[in-house]
Amino acid sequence: MNELKLSSKDLMELENNFGAHNYHSIPVVLEKGDGVLVYDIEGKQYFDFLSAYSAVNQGHSNPKIIQTLIDQARKLTLTSRAFYNSQLGLFDKFVTEYFGYDKILPMNTGAEAVETALKLCRKWAYEKKGLPDNSAQIVVCENNFHGRTTTIISFSVDPEAYGHFGPFTPGFIIIPYNDADALEKVLIETPNIAGFLVEPIQGEAGAFVPHDGYLRSCYNICQQHNVLFIADEVQTGIARTGKMLACDYESVHPDILILGKALSGGVYPVSAVLSSQSIMDVFQPGQHGSTFGGNPLAAAVAISALEVVRDENLAANAFRMGNIFRAEMKIICETSKIASFVRGKGLLNALIVNDKGYENLAWEVCLKLAENGLLAKPTHSNIIRFAPPLIITETQLNECILIIKKTIKSFE
Ligand SMILES: *Cc1c(COP(=O)(O)O)cnc(C)c1O
């Protein structure tokens, strides 16, 4: 039987030959995951420092979440919202109480939840704020990442993301990130603004952390102008940055909160939009939906995934491990010719490398890290994101820091 087993090379060839080439994957073929570890099909072990873009905060194959998945899958998986199901109401109550909101609208992927938030914001603008129909503008930030739908890439500034995908959806105004004055200016000068969509920390831009007070200032400015503050916490939420939400650092309670990724612990696609009753009420039956959104399997899995985050104190662990990680990376950067600086919050971090004179240095470092047993992925030619599952222990983290040190040294 073993003779028939395909090698990593065979399986990569299959993907390359029969799959669309819309990803540039690190050449490892993973077969198994357990906590912070993953294994390729030859049995080589790696520390996972990507966590599926922060979807696997609770660790791979978390036994509690997997048990919930199995139990619920045996009972009922999908009914559509044409009917009520036995899990969705429990999920709605649990998640709204967990994050302090009146109402939730469940979806599947992050991009769908962002789309839902944009539609919600526009409808609110016409029906509650009183803007003329089809006039609503939503302010977004430079270097944003909110997903891959046609509307969302309409306000990307990354040519890779929007190139040759036009014509684009109108109604978005792009301002610089980390610049509350720019937000105030646009809200004063432009009529018909409905909302401000922002990532509390820009994840895909390379764990770019705005200065302290930015979110609070933006929230206050939005309040003054009756504009909805919409936080995309798909990547930063669910304890990733050392608090349950990154907005918690500035005690900001977004008017609309977007969650995804770790909402299911990486076990099943689950996303959600949370808001107040008066905002969410603008959706009436038949006006928005998704066949899989709010299915009983997703609902059960998400409750379990959030229980793990709370019961295992993952926010506190992410906070503490993140401080250790950045302190160690700073020491590396002090003497290294190629490691320039580290930034991030909790366990959402990035190491910026000096790629002058090197081609694709971040990529080359990631290949070497993989060889040395640690998986990470560049976000740009000179930025490596480090985001392990939040269950990582100090002993494991120290082992990983040694791997990173050794790898960086090999490039000096
Ligand atoms: C990943 C991500 C999304 C999109 O989520 P998908 O599930 O890939 O559609 C949206 N916003 C942010 C901030 C993200 O990191």
The ligand as an SDF file (V2000), in Angstrom:
LIG
                    3D

 15 15  0  0  0  0  0  0  0  0999 V2000
   -8.5730   37.1070    5.2350 C   0  0  0  0  0  0  0  0  0  0  0  0
   -9.2360   38.4100    5.3570 C   0  0  0  0  0  0  0  0  0  0  0  0
  -10.4560   38.6880    4.7240 C   0  0  0  0  0  0  0  0  0  0  0  0
  -11.0970   37.7240    3.7370 C   0  0  0  0  0  0  0  0  0  0  0  0
  -11.4420   36.5110    4.2900 O   0  0  0  0  0  0  0  0  0  0  0  0
  -11.7150   35.2500    3.3300 P   0  0  0  0  0  0  0  0  0  0  0  0
  -12.2530   34.2080    4.2510 O   0  0  0  0  0  0  0  0  0  0  0  0
  -10.3990   34.8850    2.7200 O   0  0  0  0  0  0  0  0  0  0  0  0
  -12.6920   35.6940    2.2970 O   0  0  0  0  0  0  0  0  0  0  0  0
  -11.0590   39.9000    4.9620 C   0  0  0  0  0  0  0  0  0  0  0  0
  -10.4960   40.8070    5.7710 N   0  0  0  0  0  0  0  0  0  0  0  0
   -9.3170   40.5910    6.3990 C   0  0  0  0  0  0  0  0  0  0  0  0
   -8.7630   41.6340    7.2930 C   0  0  0  0  0  0  0  0  0  0  0  0
   -8.6390   39.3900    6.2030 C   0  0  0  0  0  0  0  0  0  0  0  0
   -7.4550   39.1880    6.7830 O   0  0  0  0  0  0  0  0  0  0  0  0
  1  2  1  0
  2  3  1  0
  2 14  2  0
  3  4  1  0
  3 10  2  0
  4  5  1  0
  5  6  1  0
  6  7  2  0
  6  8  1  0
  6  9  1  0
 10 11  1  0
 11 12  2  0
 12 13  1  0
 12 14  1  0
 14 15  1  0
M  END
$$$$
